[in-house]
Amino acid sequence: MSSLRSGFRAAHVRLLAASTVVFAILTGAIVGGSASAAPRTHGSTAPAPAPATGLGPVGTSLMHGDLWSSDSTPFAGPGRTAHLAASSIPGGACAATFVGHDGMPVSLCTQFVGTAPLQVAVATVTLFDPTTAAPIARKQLTKGGLLGGVYGYLDDRDRVVVADGSGAILRVAHRHSTQGWQLFIDDRVDLKGHIPAGDAVTALAPDFAGRVWFVTTHGVVGTVDAARRVRSTHLPAGEDLGNGLSVRASGVSVISTHALYEMRAGVDGTPEVVWRRAYDRGAARRPGQLTWGSGTTPTYFGPGGDGWVAIVDNASRPQLIVYDSNTGSTVCRMPAFGRSGQGTENSPMAWGNSLIIPSTYGYQYPPMAVSGPSVPANAPFVGGSTRIDVSAGECHRVWENGDRLASLPRLSRADGLIHGLGYGSYRPGSIQQVGPIDYIATDSATGVRVRTLHVGNGPVDEPLELTGTIAPDGSLWQATVSRMLKIARR
């Protein structure tokens, strides 16, 4: 993702990892699992309604599932009867996949080699056949910043809204003609006057008043309204942005490498700070995270669906912190992990008053994907995920397991399962990216694994923390470093 995931997750810089072939050896110990209790519910658990600009289909139009970045979906996934229905080799790694009203999967990918013009590791929009998973059309974007072409969304006309390297927001549409399927740029808004030299758009999202919000690597936060007017402001010097945006009806949550912000658009559309809360960013970047600071895209959840906002900081023992979305007051906080690896680059999944947080501590990224050295230089990727519930002003750990999730997982509110790709149990001395890659389905109520399906092998199918999407028919569209997988129910 999040954003660099949140998203990069940060989904994000992770795409460029597709062009590297050198991976590192990690060592360490595995953690165990435990569990019980069903998810609490408090307020609406439905996804946010579509904003005035026109968001695409519910559940399949955003990298983090919905505008609140809950990383959840209203659709049941492959689950207990999962099988690999189709796969293809698209010639790149796809960080996010959307499914439109027409049922066509379309992805934001980094093509290993672009041909128009000839370039290496270039952002590309790719259209896939919904049955065979074969790539059927591509549109190469102007190359620019690492995250340009990673965070985007699908609008109500099934167009991919994405920033390219030229400093523009594009709407990329698809059509079928006598020549076959085609992708083309249907609209373009120039942001150059608001993006300093050497900076680039890292994320964008629509709001509920017809605007598109965008942020840049070095702290610009801006909006584009329906009349194509661009307004922007700048966060304090030194605060970078590497994760996604979360949006609710009354505001937008933005996290920098130093602080969490609740923002809103002023009368003329210029972003304004409602409140700011600095967090413990630690002494350095942690192994398994992309930047020095929080790796999480903020997650709205709780009362009314967006009454609280959650992040994980970068303290020596990372803390889950839940804030009141309106005031910025702390609702509760506690160590994000018990026995799991101590850190995450993933946005928390949310359902009602429950949060589920996978650990990415020690996850090995290629050198070009990270910002600065980590401390320590490396660590074993032991994995682990945990569920924390919030009630009566307290955070409470419900379960913690040993799942070594290596994609940005999706929580289904229809079947109660967490769906993603991962590795087997950690073995000291093993190489992270070599060995079986499995589809994993875990019960969100208990933390217990209910399905393990072998779908590939590393390094060819290294999941690279890429984002999957569950379509209405229950198929999980999930990319790896070199393939697109369609994992379906029987």
Number of C-alpha atoms within 10 A of each C-alpha: 36 34 33 35 36 34 37 38 34 38 35 34 32 32 31 27 24 24 20 15 9 11 16 12 16 21 18 15 15 20 20 12 18 13 17 14 11 12 20 14 17 17 14 16 21 16 19 21 14 18 20 13 17 17 25 23 21 21 25 26 28 25 35 40 27 25 29 26 30 30 32 30 27 21 22 23 31 26 29 17 14 21 18 19 16 16 20 17 16 24 18 29 31 33 37 31 31 30 27 21 15 10 15 17 23 31 28 28 28 33 27 22 16 20 10 10 12 8 14 15 21 27 33 25 25 25 26 22 16 19 12 13 22 18 20 16 18 21 20 22 24 20 19 19 22 25 30 31 35 40 36 28 29 29 23 16 16 26 25 27 25 26 32 25 20 17 22 20 24 22 22 21 21 21 10 9 7 5 6 9 15 16 21 17 15 12 13 16 15 16 22 12 11 18 21 12 8 9 17 27 34 35 34 26 24 29 27 20 15 16 23 20 25 23 27 25 24 23 24 24 26 26 27 22 18 13 8 13 14 21 20 21 16 16 15 12 8 11 18 23 28 40 39 37 30 27 28 23 15 15 21 27 25 23 28 27 23 22 18 24 23 23 19 21 22 11 8 11 19 16 22 20 17 17 16 15 14 13 21 17 21 18 13 17 23 32 28 25 31 34 27 24 29 36 37 34 38 33 28 30 28 29 16 14 24 24 16 24 25 29 25 31 28 28 19 14 16 21 20 21 19 27 20 18 26 15 13 18 13 16 19 18 19 17 16 28 25 16 17 27 29 25 31 34 37 34 37 32 27 29 28 23 22 26 26 25 25 31 27 29 23 27 29 24 22 18 14 14 20 21 14 13 16 20 13 11 10 19 20 25 28 30 30 26 26 27 26 23 21 22 15 7 11 13 22 15 19 21 22 27 24 26 30 27 26 25 27 36 29 25 29 24 20 12 16 23 28 26 29 26 32 25 25 17 15 22 15 15 12 14 19 24 23 16 17 17 26 22 25 27 28 22 21 28 19 20 26 20 18 14 18 19 19 16 17 20 16 17 21 17 23 27 30 29 35 32 35 31 34 30 23 18 13 18 24 28 26 27 33 29 29 22 23 27 25 25 25 21 17 12
